Each structure stands twice: as C-alpha cells, then as structure tokens.
C-alpha cells in the first residue's frame, strides 16, 4: 500500500474534492438515483458519514443536514489520523485492526469512486488529479483483485467488471469496483422507456 504520509496527503485531497461536490448538491438532487444500486444521493452521503464515524468512534447527528455533517465529519476524520504516524486502527466493518496507512489508502480510493458515483448522479464533471488517480489505481489493483477478501458476498465490493477499451481510465477504475461506467446512459434510457410505458 501507500506509505502513511503520502496516503494521508492523498486522502485529504480526495476528501476536499468530494466536499466541494457535496456543497453543490441542492435539495432537489438528494432524491436522485446513483450508480450504487438502490441508493439515492442522500443515501450515498449518509453512507459515507456513517462509515467515517464508525472509524473514529462518534455518531452521526440525526438533526443536522447530512451535507453539512459531511464537512464536520471529515474534519474529525483528518484530526483522528493527523496526530501520529503509522498505527493500527480498528475497522468495525471487517472486525480487525488495520495499519493506518492501509486504512487511508483504501479510503482515498473509495472516495475517488464515491465521488464518481455522486458526480455521475448529479451530472457534474469529475476531474481527478493524476497523482491521486495513479495511487487509487494502484490500491484498486490490490483490493478489488479476484482473490481479495474484500470482494464478493462476504466482502465490501462487488466483483470487478472487465476493462472496456473504449472507456476512460477513470471509467475503467470504477469498473474495477463493479460499477457500470455507462450507468447514466442506461438510467436515461430506462427513464425514457418508463415514460413511454415500456420496460426493457
């Protein structure tokens, strides 16, 4: 994985990009579907909030706007990892203590993918700095590999889809995480067919 200091730096970049995009989400957009099956934009933001606080041991406020809560939570996330270098961090989702460099490496790659989920849902651009993308691709090659314990019914990721030679590098990255990079196109076609009373 990526060394702790670099992973911490890249994680901060990924979170800041995602924070800026979430700030652009208006009330109407919260109900939009996302490439995450069955999740709306609101569900996606809530998911990220819950997953973050599970690591540093707080709870998500049910009274706050989840968009505002995201900003507060990532500040706490950064503060949780900032004071020290490498150490073990408890990850409740997998029930194990994991080196913080690994937690941050997996995390920033996840944030790149979830940012794609969000921007695809709301129809926004998703430029990714080359250094962040290259590192995320390196992480993806490990965590989404067929023999990875994180993949499959008992894992946290869907099996990867084959690379598409016509897709962009970012689109092929999200395909490694089981996303259909043509989701937005498919979603528009389905909506059009439903409006005509036809389901494919």
N, C-alpha and C positions, 0 to 999 in steps of 0.2 A: 504494500500500500504506500501511500504518500507520507513522507516524514511529517511529524506533528506540526512544526512551524509553518510549513507550506500548506498543509491541509487546513490549518486554522485560517490562514490568509485567504485561500480559495473559498472556504466555507463562508467567510464574511462577504466576499464578492457575490457569491451565488445568492445569499440571503438579501443583500441590498438590492440586487436586480429584481428579485421576487417581491420585495417590499414595495418598490416603485410601481410594479404592475398591479399589485393588490390595491394600492392607493387610487388607481384608475377605475376600479370596479365600482359601478354605481348600483343603486338598489335594484334596478331592472335586471342587471346582469347576474345577480345572485341566484336566480332560478334557472339560468341557462344550463343545459347538459354539458358534460365534459367527456373527454376520451376515457375517463375512468368509469367503467360500466356501472350505471345506476347512480352515479354521483352528480350532483349539481355543483355549480361554482361554490355555493355556500358550504356544501358537504366537503369539498376539497379543502377549503380554508379551515373549516373546523377540524378536519382530519390532521392537517399539519399542526394546528395549535395543540391538539391533544397529544400527538406524538412527541412534540418538543417538550411539553411539561412533564411527560412521563419519564424523561431522562433526568431532569434536574429537580424533580420531586415537588412540584407545585400542582395546583389545579387551575383549570380554565374557568374564568369568570363567566357565569351564565347571564349576567346583566349587561356586560359590555358588548359592543358591536364587534363581531369576530374579526373584521378588518382592522379595527383599532387594536384589538387584543393581539393580533399577529405582530404588530410593531413592538408592543410591550414585551411579548414573549421572546422574540428573537434577541432583544436587548439582554434579557435574562439568560438566554442560551449562550450568547457570546461571553457574558460575565462568568458563567459557570465554567467555561473552558479556559478563559483567559489567564487566571492567576498562576497556573502551573503548566509545566511541560507534560510529557507523556505520563499517563497514569491509567489505571483500569477504571472503566465506567460501567455501571450496571445498566444493561439494556433489558427492560422488563419484557419486551415483545418476544425476545428469544430466550429469556431466562438465563443470561450468562453475563459475566464480567468481561468486557472487551477493551483492548487498548484504545485510548482516546484518539490516537492517530487513525485507527481503523474506523471508529465511530464517525469521525469528522469526514473521512474520505468517502465512506458510503453515503453519508448525509449530503455532502455537496453535490454528489452525482444525482442523488434522489431529487434535490432541489432543482437541478437543471431540468430533469424530466417533468417534475410537477409544474415548473414554470412553463414548459411547453404545453402541458395539459391546460393550464389556466389561459395562456395567451391564445391557444387554438380555440378554446371555448368562447372567448370574448372577441375574437377576430383581431388580435393585436400582433405586432411583429415580435420576434423572439431572437434578437441577435445575442450570440454568446461569445465572449472574449476567447480568443484562440487558446490561451494558456488554460483557462477553465475548461473549455471543451476537451482539449487533449487529455487533461487529467481525468475528467469524467469518463472519457472513452477507455482510459486505462483501468479505472475502477470497474466499469461495466463489464470489461472482458473477464474479470475475476468473479464478481458477484452474480452475474447472470449466466455463467457457464453452465452447461447441462448437468454437471456433477455438483454444482454448488448447492449447499444445504438450504440456501435462501430461495431456491426455485421449486415450484410445484405446489401440490395441495397443502403440504405442511410448512411451506415457506412463506415468504412475503412477496415474491414476484411471480408473475405468470411466466411460462416458458417463452423464450425468445422467438421472434419471427425471423425468417431468413432475410438476409440483407437484400435490398432492392437496388439494382444497378441504376435505376432512374431516380432514386431518392437522393436528397441532400445528405451530407454527413450527420447533421442533427436529426433528420428523419430516420436514418438508419440507427442512430443511437437509441431513439425512443422505441424502435422496433426490437432492440435487444431487451427492452423491458416489457415486451408483449403488447406494445401499442400499435394500432393501425395508423400509419402516418397519413393515410387518406381519410381519416375519420371525419374531418369537417366536410369533405366532399360527399361521403356516404351519408352523413347526417342530413345534408341539404336535400339529397335525392330522396331519402326516406320521408322527410317533411313534405316534399313536393308530392310524392305518391300518396301520402295520407290525405293531403288536401284535395286530391282527386278521388279519394275513396278507394285507393289501390295500395296494397302492401305487396312488396316483392318477397 
